Amino acid sequence: MTPEQMKERLSQNYPNCKIEVYDLTGTQDHYEVFVESDKFAGLSRIQQHQHVMSCFGPELKTGEVHALSIKTKIP
């Protein structure tokens, strides 16, 4: 999965939000993502991260995305 594909997936789930995706190793399987969304209002940090992780469930299960570091923010 490319950084562009990850950003597109996140954009579908969090439209009109600030999203950044970084490939940490250049191997397209270790990523850091930043999502700033009002959808996180009222959610704990763990719930926010689970929400983002659910966008990549299949890729995390198969190992296509091996590592995913998540940073979230409420505007």
C-alpha positions as CSV (number, residue, x, y, z in Angstrom):
1,M,0.0,0.0,0.0
2,T,1.5,3.3,-1.0
3,P,1.3,6.5,1.1
4,E,-1.1,8.0,-1.5
5,Q,-3.4,5.0,-1.2
6,M,-3.3,5.3,2.6
7,K,-4.1,9.0,2.4
8,E,-7.0,8.3,0.0
9,R,-8.4,5.7,2.3
10,L,-8.2,8.1,5.3
11,S,-9.7,10.9,3.2
12,Q,-12.7,8.7,2.5
13,N,-13.3,8.0,6.2
14,Y,-12.4,11.6,7.3
15,P,-13.4,14.0,4.6
16,N,-12.3,17.6,4.8
17,C,-9.8,16.8,7.6
18,K,-6.1,17.3,7.9
19,I,-4.3,14.1,7.1
20,E,-0.6,13.3,6.8
21,V,1.0,10.0,5.9
22,Y,4.7,9.2,6.3
23,D,6.4,6.0,5.1
24,L,8.9,5.5,7.9
25,T,11.2,3.0,6.2
26,G,10.7,3.4,2.5
27,T,9.4,-0.2,2.3
28,Q,5.7,0.8,2.1
29,D,4.8,-1.3,5.2
30,H,5.8,0.9,8.2
31,Y,3.7,4.1,8.4
32,E,3.0,7.0,10.6
33,V,-0.4,8.7,10.1
34,F,-1.7,12.0,11.5
35,V,-5.5,12.7,11.4
36,E,-7.1,15.8,12.7
37,S,-10.9,15.3,12.8
38,D,-13.9,16.5,14.7
39,K,-15.1,12.8,14.4
40,F,-12.8,12.2,17.4
41,A,-14.8,14.5,19.7
42,G,-15.9,12.6,22.8
43,L,-13.6,9.6,22.1
44,S,-10.7,8.5,24.2
45,R,-7.2,8.5,22.6
46,I,-7.4,4.7,22.4
47,Q,-10.8,4.9,20.7
48,Q,-9.5,7.5,18.3
49,H,-6.6,5.2,17.3
50,Q,-8.9,2.2,17.0
51,H,-11.1,4.2,14.7
52,V,-8.1,5.0,12.4
53,M,-6.8,1.4,12.6
54,S,-10.1,0.1,11.4
55,C,-9.5,1.8,8.1
56,F,-6.7,-0.6,7.5
57,G,-8.0,-3.8,9.0
58,P,-7.4,-6.1,6.0
59,E,-3.9,-4.7,5.4
60,L,-2.9,-5.1,9.0
61,K,-4.2,-8.7,9.1
62,T,-2.3,-9.7,6.0
63,G,0.9,-7.8,7.0
64,E,0.7,-5.5,3.9
65,V,0.8,-2.8,6.6
66,H,3.2,-4.2,9.2
67,A,3.5,-1.2,11.5
68,L,1.2,1.8,11.9
69,S,2.0,4.6,14.3
70,I,-1.1,6.9,14.8
71,K,-1.4,10.5,15.9
72,T,-4.8,12.0,16.3
73,K,-6.1,15.5,17.1
74,I,-9.4,17.1,17.6
75,P,-9.5,20.6,15.9
